């Protein structure tokens, strides 16, 4: 290593410190840009759409005239589809997580199943739409129905539930299980009375995360053949339907500015639903945690 | 938790055990079948895509599909060069990564190395809100907010263009890059940082020459995952980038991605069995293969190159 003079050392040190401050500024700027984008997005949407939201917007069907268009059919469609998707994904997800963590933990089968689940989480959502189209719509003859849409989204969000439920189950202390086994409980009794209640806040959070993802999905439902213009409310699980994101997409794609305003109003409703669900998740989680800790 | 009949009393174990074990086996079987179902989803995806794609390649040569640059299955003179769609996907995903990569990495460094706890704690979940916003909302934002601004800057930019969609997509995947990278950086032990400080390093040098290299496997895997997400993203590019399969890397003109093409055909109600219908499965198979390879690569990078410190 070369020896350098005192003055050169001081010059280099000053330069290094200056570079450090520039870098600190750049890092901070990146965070500010990211947060700023979020703020601009939300403010822009509010300005565009908030004046368009009123009671008739929530209770009218889609229309050819932007000033009469509403989201009744889309909102009900979204709610039905998401209830089906959430219920199916919850059941299958928790069952799978329990099997992988409680029955098959550390087995070769569990390892392969987990790699499979990690990969399923990375499959583009539109591919699930084609799966739903061929399996539920065509092979099982459910048609382009609420049920087919709900099942399609259930498969899409299944990895989210499995991963969250798996983590929740794993975090239950082994001492609880061992205490129950020592009292003569069977494996399922331990799971049902000890593991599931303890893991419930984590499972619930996972399900709400999954439902939030499902409610915002557009592409898979278009691929699976959901409608874009629905002047009726779905009256049975086999009824055809549309959902809020598809309705928003439809309005955004039209050239008239009036429809863009309606789209912004629809987006605000969608974001409010998401906000309420996530806030609900936090509240429920806290309540359950207080109860069991 | 007060339960009266957890199990049979002592001395009655034999009949109780008999009654207890039949449902036990049944429950284990049900849980096992549910796990099998999650594997069947993967099998189902591959089977469904292959089934129609094989029929497609019975009519169109694989070579033409994979090397052609003109994609016109919806016109009367049909050509099936998927590279036109691949170019659109590559262009938008690459530009999105150009936005998400530096911003995401610098944000991660800020949150992990510079930010005081009382800043980091609220900022991280707010950043993650960006990842939770439905993509159709970003599509709206790209087409109606970002594009008009870009068109004011340069008149060469079309109403539908790759640039606007990519910028917005970059913002969308930014939290994925920053969150996963930050997790990786925070798991670098403090002793490494303190060793570097003791040698007289500045914070910049510690961050970029010690922490980032030590967390590199996690960071690279986050980048690959984010790129894979950008390739599979559908609504932003469908709304804002156009439906013109141009074989070009010009970000100012309308293009079409693989995902946008699938939406375009799905919206048009192509009858099952028609060539248009089969094309979407061939395109989806290619899309699925690309993202699968990237996801596996990301997992491989984490498991193979992880630096273990404890």
Interface residues (C-beta under 8 A of the other chain):
Chain A: X16 X17 X19 X20 X23 X24 X26 X27 X28 X29 X30 X31 X33 X34 X35 X37 X38 X40 X41 X44 X45 X48 X91 X92 X95 X96 X98 X99 X100 X103 X104 X112 X113 X115 X116 X117 X118 X119 X120 X122 X123 X124 X125 X126 X127 X128 X129 X130 X131 X134 X135 X138 X155 X158 X159 X162 X183 X184 X185 X186 X187 X188 X189 X193 X194 X197 X212 X213 X215 X216 X217 X218 X219 X222 X223 X225 X228 X245 X248 X249 X252 X253 X260 X263 X264 X267 X270 X271 X274 X278
Chain B: X1 X3 X6 X7 X20 X21 X23 X24 X27 X28 X30 X31 X32 X34 X35 X37 X38 X39 X41 X42 X44 X45 X48 X49 X51 X52 X102 X103 X104 X106 X107 X109 X110 X111 X113 X114 X115 X123 X126 X127 X129 X130 X132 X133 X134 X135 X136 X137 X138 X139 X140 X141 X143 X144 X145 X171 X174 X175 X178 X202 X203 X204 X205 X207 X208 X225 X228 X229 X231 X232 X233 X234 X235 X238 X239 X259 X262 X263 X266 X267 X269 X272 X280 X281 X284 X287 X288 X291 X292 X294 X295 X296 X299
